[in-house]
Amino acid sequence: MLAATANSTRAAARTRKARAAAGDGTPEQIHLTWGENPATDVVVSWASPGAATRPRVRIGQRVIPAEPRQYTDGINGETVWTYHARVGGLRPGATYVYVVTADNDSNAADPFTATFRTAPRGRAAFRFTSFGDLATPNAAWVLSYGQSAYAVDAVESFQPLFHLLNGDLCYADLNPTVQPEVWRDFGSNNQTSAASRPWMPCLGNHEVEFDNGPQGFSSYLTRYTLPDNHVPGFSGLWYSFRIGSALFVSLDADDVVYQDAGAFVAGPAALTPVTGTGNPAIEPGTSFYIRGYSGGAQTAWLERTLAAGRSDPSIDWIIVQMHQCVCSSSATGNGSDLGIRQQWLPLLDRYHVDLVLNGHDHGYERSFPVRGADVDAGHEAATGAMVNTLRPHPVTTTDSGVFDTSQGTVHLTLGCGGTDTPLDEYGMDTADGSPLPGGSRPPRTPPRQAKVFTRANRPVLTSTPGVYTRAAADAVEDATWSARRDTSTGYGIAVFDVRPDPEDFGGQTSITVTQYHAVGADPVNPATGAKGAPTPDYTEFETFTLVSPRRA
Ligand SMILES: [Fe+2]
């Protein structure tokens, strides 16, 4: 079975090389992103096996030439050809049919055709969806799993205006000798939805790839055209866009987290790029750790962006997307990171960010609204010594189902896309019988506990010669901020209905959030031991509403 898979993979690679050599410009992996103004601008992006001649998008009588962008993978030497057509001057809230083609498109007689809808203008209602950590449906790749295809179908089933994909897109870095193939399977899988509505991504730790650019982001940056952040040298790494009365801010937390979780060679073998790349072997124990890469430029941009958003009376909601977590209590996953809490939490507080959407831990967790920090709430995992984890302070611990986000920010962990590794086991402080603040739980129930990275876990040698590892989080805290965790499955999708009209919900603007989950999709359910399999059935797990006073 494995040999058959390897043979078919090699055969596909041979066919691929032949198509590249023959200059096959057939569009594939077609996906949309918002342009500078989602009400009028959309970008159509795609790839082709070889260089395309006159790549273009057609909308009605308009023909929009596409900009070519390419890179050569630094490990296996494959050149990836991508194309990006910026379509502007559209009408708000309108549906358009578009065609993607090139002179050397083998489907030129019947080229790829799909439709999209632009964003509404003004205080209009709209729906978006979100998850992270999608992977691909090709189980030949590390961390890929069949649920990834059902997850894309789930997005389509809710017909959102757009989808937020919260980092760790396809884990090509964990399949380092075949990275372009993994990205191709990811792009082909997403096309089912991303060709019909924008999918807005952010960078995660697994977008960091060896020998692919200064931060390892060439695979990502070549494939995506994202709104301009106007920060020289960092175009596409973080950005914002506005839809109706909501400002969306997409960040790259790789810049601030302590956790070292990017590309890594554990050993004992080195990772040796093919000769043609000119890149040297990457020795065991090497990790690509990029904390601090922007030199503060991203944080300065974030402050400017949040300040402008909060001073704009036509913006009610500020929603932040980033991969790593401020508030995750997954026990089998990564946990929370002090780096984000130190550098960005004060800004989220000062500018009253309403909602933060994450990935990274493969499950679903919701925080109470949090503002400010509890000091001296953490302990070093190894020694029990006190350590300041800047634990986010819940402004309420009553799980009422309606939360005023002008009082505190709600964090959602949504790494529940489609990997083969659900992380839906959560921490409990079994050494401590104290109740949660508010006394809402029986006194003998141990409080929830979260792991927290408070320092870098750089590679260390194991007891096996030549083999390295990176340690888990170094600290723990009682997770007083944790409101709800889905222990039944690590797979799901969050659906957000933004309703700006105060008459729709008690005189306030509101966002109703519903988490749908795919029960039974866990390969092995950690709570019951039951074996599961990918499933198309997404059912409701919980629904709650965020409210905020209208600004204007
Ligand atoms: Fe991650």
Residues whose N, C-alpha, C, O or C-beta is under 5 A from the ligand:
A	BS01	LIG	D168 G204 N205 H360
